[in-house]
Amino acid sequence: MISVLGVANLLLWWALNKYLRFSKDYAFLPATFVSSATELGNAFIGILPLIIGLSWLSSVMMFSSFRFMNLEQSLFTFFYLINGDTQFDSFTNAYQTNFIFSIFYVVIWINFGVFIIM
């Protein structure tokens, strides 16, 4: 269901972009999307192996937690942590699951996920 909503949202943005391209007042929005798409794509492809690796490591080290039980849940947890949702709950859950790894997890993900990706 979530992937269908994502594709629908992408198609809506694409249609809006096509519409705004012909408007004089809003032509800067499509130009910004087009000029920044290459840089954003390269950045995303560059950090994707790090995100997958950290998610996989977290799912191996904290598999007993419902937030990290598999790779998909771990990736989803990292996604909503980047957006600022339930940080305290996730970090407390990681602390209760694996104390030593949770320190590494919090330091790496806050420094990498929040400061570099955002």
C-alpha positions in Angstrom: 0.0 0.0 0.0 2.8 2.4 0.9 4.6 1.9 -2.4 1.4 2.5 -4.4 1.0 5.8 -2.5 4.6 6.7 -3.3 4.1 6.1 -7.0 0.9 8.0 -7.0 2.6 10.9 -5.3 5.4 10.8 -7.8 3.0 10.9 -10.7 1.2 13.9 -9.1 4.4 15.8 -8.7 5.3 15.0 -12.3 2.0 16.2 -13.6 2.3 19.4 -11.5 5.8 19.9 -12.8 4.5 19.6 -16.4 1.7 22.1 -15.6 4.0 24.7 -13.9 6.5 24.6 -16.8 4.1 26.6 -18.9 3.4 29.3 -16.2 5.6 32.4 -16.3 5.4 33.0 -12.5 6.1 29.4 -11.5 8.7 28.3 -14.1 11.5 28.4 -11.5 10.1 25.3 -9.7 10.5 22.9 -12.7 13.9 24.4 -13.5 15.0 23.8 -9.9 13.8 20.2 -10.1 15.6 19.5 -13.3 18.9 21.1 -12.4 19.1 19.5 -9.0 17.9 16.0 -10.0 21.4 14.8 -11.1 23.2 16.0 -8.0 20.5 14.5 -5.7 20.5 11.2 -7.6 24.3 10.9 -7.4 24.2 11.7 -3.7 21.5 9.2 -3.0 23.3 6.4 -5.0 26.5 7.3 -3.1 25.0 6.9 0.4 22.7 4.1 -0.4 25.3 1.3 0.4 26.0 2.9 3.7 22.4 3.1 4.7 21.8 -0.5 3.7 24.9 -1.7 5.5 24.1 0.1 8.7 20.5 -1.2 8.5 21.7 -4.7 7.9 24.2 -4.5 10.8 21.5 -3.1 13.1 19.1 -5.9 12.1 21.7 -8.5 12.9 22.7 -6.9 16.2 19.2 -6.0 17.5 17.1 -8.6 15.8 14.9 -9.1 19.0 13.5 -5.6 18.7 10.4 -5.1 16.6 12.0 -2.0 15.0 15.0 -4.0 13.7 13.7 -7.5 13.2 14.6 -7.6 9.5 16.2 -5.3 6.9 12.9 -3.8 5.7 11.9 -2.8 9.3 15.4 -1.4 10.0 15.4 0.7 6.8 11.9 2.0 7.7 13.1 2.8 11.2 16.1 4.8 9.8 13.8 6.6 7.4 11.5 7.8 10.2 14.4 8.6 12.4 15.8 11.0 9.7 12.5 12.7 9.7 12.5 13.1 13.4 9.8 10.6 14.4 10.0 8.6 17.6 13.7 9.1 18.2 13.5 8.7 21.9 11.4 5.5 21.6 13.8 4.0 19.0 16.9 4.9 21.0 15.4 3.6 24.2 14.4 0.4 22.4 17.9 0.0 21.0 19.4 0.6 24.5 17.2 -2.1 26.0 17.9 -4.6 23.2 21.7 -4.3 23.0 23.4 -1.8 25.3 26.9 -1.8 23.7 25.7 -1.6 20.1 23.1 1.0 20.9 25.8 3.5 21.8 27.5 2.9 18.4 24.1 3.0 16.7 23.0 6.3 18.2 26.4 8.0 17.6 26.7 6.8 14.0 23.1 7.3 13.0 22.8 10.8 14.5 26.1 12.0 13.1 25.6 10.3 9.7 21.9 10.1 9.3 20.8 13.4 10.6 23.8 15.7 9.9 25.1 14.4 6.6 21.9 13.1 4.8 19.8 16.0 5.8 
